[in-house]
């Protein structure tokens, strides 16, 4: 009889068929109905084996290629990135919203690739790492109610008495859209990669495309997450806020930093998600500050204080670097060079789950190049500006 070698994670239904077949074959004398059942089970196993073999053949031939029944879609997608041709396993991901056929329409990417893309987007800034993130399957307008009731308090009343003051709830509304971000090459052309590079078995094309396209989308998104003006773009975390000023226009001091911390209510400050965000130049200036005993105010996150690291803590709160923030401006109170507070409570990012990758192996065929472009949708808005403060200079 045929011996079947199934990979880990093979469907349970096929494993059950094999057990049933072996149980029947263990009997010495088989009835006609048992022989028919044996044939039926063996045919089912042959089909399963053939389907598995077809999947293995379609997997890309490069180091680190995903394998296994659970990774068939990812394997087919990598094959699409290499060739621009659609396989049957990728057909369900086809983006029918665009015109054209084949690679010209673009394809929705598998979860694994999308995760790589979004992780790289977050790597561009502390804002993206700390903010609340909402992921939706569509880009429809996403409204939600807001309320600020911090000005109202209760009161003591006499026995049988009732309250004498107060106010009704006043609700507002905020909403998130979904701006479409695109990434490609220069002069409105897609990224172009040579066929020789793609055919090199040492090149992981999935990682290469994810990294380069995410870098380009990430750079512009990071800028908007900091200073976007909400006009045909997201609202930046520091946009339009009146920052907490430095005490003088000569330098940042320990007293300034303490003032920033205590400008945020303890209800936000003592909750998870509170921290500092500014760029590396500002971090450099702050790392040079020392206390009365000449100890640095900034504490590295590693045990060895001599090891350089962009992560660490300042006055007990974690520090995150986001290069989209401007350098410290000591003399201007209109330039917000950083933020402090509970970023998760104060700022929200909305991403649309579907990311589209378009692969075009035809237009530059004569040049031996494959073209790549990508689309990702995102919006962001300030949702509670009591949760954090902007940091600015002193104009005086």
WOSULJO-V301511 format. One record per backbone hydrogen bond with DSSP energy under -1.0 kcal/mol. NH is the residue of the N-H (numbers start at 0). CO is the residue of the C=O. E is the energy in kcal/mol with one decimal. If there is no record, write none. Layout:
# WOSULJO-V301511
nh=NH co=CO e=E
nh=NH co=CO e=E
This chain:
# WOSULJO-V301511
nh=9 co=6 e=-1.4
nh=14 co=10 e=-1.6
nh=15 co=11 e=-2.5
nh=16 co=12 e=-1.6
nh=17 co=13 e=-1.9
nh=18 co=14 e=-2.0
nh=19 co=15 e=-2.5
nh=20 co=16 e=-2.5
nh=21 co=17 e=-2.5
nh=22 co=18 e=-2.2
nh=23 co=19 e=-1.9
nh=24 co=20 e=-2.3
nh=25 co=21 e=-1.3
nh=26 co=23 e=-1.5
nh=34 co=30 e=-2.3
nh=35 co=31 e=-2.2
nh=36 co=32 e=-2.2
nh=37 co=33 e=-2.4
nh=38 co=34 e=-2.2
nh=39 co=35 e=-2.2
nh=40 co=36 e=-2.4
nh=41 co=37 e=-2.3
nh=42 co=38 e=-2.3
nh=43 co=39 e=-1.9
nh=44 co=40 e=-2.1
nh=45 co=41 e=-2.3
nh=46 co=42 e=-2.1
nh=47 co=43 e=-2.0
nh=48 co=44 e=-2.6
nh=49 co=45 e=-2.5
nh=50 co=46 e=-2.3
nh=51 co=47 e=-2.2
nh=52 co=48 e=-2.4
nh=53 co=49 e=-2.1
nh=54 co=50 e=-1.8
nh=55 co=51 e=-2.1
nh=56 co=52 e=-1.9
nh=57 co=53 e=-1.6
nh=61 co=59 e=-1.3
nh=62 co=200 e=-1.8
nh=64 co=61 e=-1.7
nh=70 co=67 e=-1.6
nh=74 co=70 e=-2.5
nh=75 co=71 e=-2.7
nh=76 co=72 e=-2.2
nh=77 co=73 e=-2.3
nh=78 co=74 e=-2.2
nh=79 co=75 e=-1.9
nh=80 co=76 e=-2.2
nh=81 co=77 e=-1.8
nh=82 co=78 e=-2.2
nh=83 co=79 e=-3.0
nh=89 co=86 e=-1.2
nh=92 co=89 e=-2.0
nh=93 co=90 e=-1.6
nh=94 co=105 e=-1.6
nh=95 co=93 e=-1.0
nh=103 co=100 e=-1.5
nh=104 co=101 e=-1.3
nh=106 co=356 e=-2.0
nh=107 co=92 e=-2.5
nh=108 co=354 e=-2.0
nh=113 co=109 e=-2.4
nh=114 co=110 e=-2.6
nh=115 co=111 e=-1.7
nh=116 co=112 e=-2.4
nh=117 co=113 e=-2.8
nh=118 co=114 e=-2.7
nh=119 co=115 e=-1.9
nh=120 co=116 e=-1.8
nh=121 co=117 e=-2.3
nh=122 co=118 e=-1.4
nh=123 co=120 e=-1.2
nh=124 co=121 e=-1.7
nh=128 co=124 e=-1.2
nh=129 co=125 e=-2.0
nh=130 co=126 e=-2.5
nh=131 co=346 e=-2.2
nh=133 co=348 e=-3.1
nh=135 co=350 e=-2.3
nh=141 co=175 e=-3.0
nh=143 co=173 e=-2.4
nh=145 co=171 e=-2.0
nh=151 co=148 e=-1.4
nh=160 co=157 e=-2.6
nh=171 co=145 e=-3.0
nh=173 co=143 e=-2.4
nh=175 co=141 e=-1.8
nh=178 co=377 e=-2.0
nh=180 co=375 e=-3.5
nh=182 co=373 e=-2.0
nh=184 co=188 e=-3.0
nh=188 co=185 e=-1.6
nh=190 co=371 e=-2.7
nh=192 co=369 e=-2.4
nh=194 co=367 e=-2.8
nh=197 co=193 e=-1.9
nh=198 co=194 e=-2.1
nh=202 co=199 e=-1.9
nh=204 co=202 e=-1.1
nh=207 co=203 e=-2.2
nh=208 co=204 e=-2.8
nh=209 co=205 e=-2.4
nh=210 co=206 e=-2.5
nh=211 co=207 e=-2.4
nh=212 co=208 e=-2.4
nh=213 co=209 e=-1.9
nh=214 co=210 e=-2.1
nh=215 co=211 e=-1.6
nh=216 co=212 e=-2.3
nh=217 co=213 e=-3.2
nh=218 co=214 e=-1.9
nh=219 co=215 e=-1.2
nh=220 co=216 e=-2.3
nh=221 co=217 e=-2.5
nh=222 co=218 e=-1.5
nh=223 co=219 e=-1.9
nh=224 co=220 e=-2.5
nh=226 co=222 e=-2.7
nh=227 co=223 e=-1.9
nh=229 co=233 e=-1.6
nh=234 co=379 e=-2.4
nh=235 co=227 e=-3.2
nh=236 co=224 e=-2.8
nh=237 co=225 e=-2.0
nh=240 co=237 e=-1.2
nh=243 co=389 e=-3.2
nh=256 co=252 e=-1.9
nh=257 co=253 e=-2.4
nh=258 co=254 e=-2.2
nh=259 co=255 e=-2.3
nh=260 co=256 e=-2.2
nh=261 co=257 e=-2.2
nh=262 co=259 e=-1.1
nh=263 co=260 e=-1.3
nh=267 co=264 e=-1.8
nh=268 co=264 e=-2.7
nh=269 co=265 e=-2.5
nh=270 co=267 e=-1.2
nh=274 co=340 e=-2.4
nh=275 co=317 e=-2.7
nh=276 co=338 e=-2.2
nh=277 co=319 e=-1.6
nh=282 co=278 e=-2.1
nh=283 co=279 e=-2.3
nh=284 co=280 e=-1.8
nh=285 co=281 e=-2.3
nh=286 co=282 e=-2.7
nh=288 co=285 e=-1.6
nh=290 co=294 e=-2.6
nh=293 co=290 e=-2.1
nh=296 co=288 e=-2.0
nh=298 co=312 e=-3.2
nh=300 co=310 e=-1.4
nh=306 co=303 e=-1.9
nh=312 co=298 e=-3.0
nh=313 co=316 e=-3.0
nh=316 co=313 e=-1.5
nh=318 co=311 e=-2.7
nh=319 co=275 e=-2.0
nh=321 co=277 e=-1.7
nh=324 co=321 e=-1.8
nh=336 co=390 e=-1.9
nh=338 co=276 e=-2.1
nh=339 co=388 e=-2.4
nh=340 co=274 e=-1.9
nh=341 co=386 e=-2.8
nh=342 co=272 e=-1.2
nh=342 co=340 e=-1.3
nh=345 co=341 e=-1.6
nh=346 co=342 e=-2.2
nh=347 co=380 e=-2.1
nh=348 co=131 e=-3.1
nh=349 co=378 e=-3.5
nh=350 co=133 e=-2.8
nh=351 co=376 e=-2.0
nh=352 co=135 e=-4.0
nh=355 co=374 e=-2.1
nh=356 co=106 e=-2.5
nh=357 co=372 e=-2.7
nh=359 co=370 e=-2.6
nh=364 co=361 e=-2.0
nh=367 co=364 e=-1.5
nh=368 co=363 e=-1.9
nh=369 co=192 e=-2.7
nh=370 co=359 e=-2.5
nh=371 co=190 e=-2.7
nh=372 co=357 e=-1.7
nh=373 co=182 e=-2.0
nh=374 co=355 e=-2.2
nh=375 co=180 e=-2.6
nh=377 co=178 e=-2.4
nh=378 co=349 e=-2.2
nh=380 co=347 e=-2.0
nh=382 co=345 e=-2.3
nh=383 co=345 e=-1.7
nh=386 co=383 e=-1.6
nh=388 co=339 e=-2.9
nh=390 co=337 e=-3.1
nh=391 co=243 e=-2.0
nh=392 co=331 e=-1.8
nh=393 co=329 e=-2.8
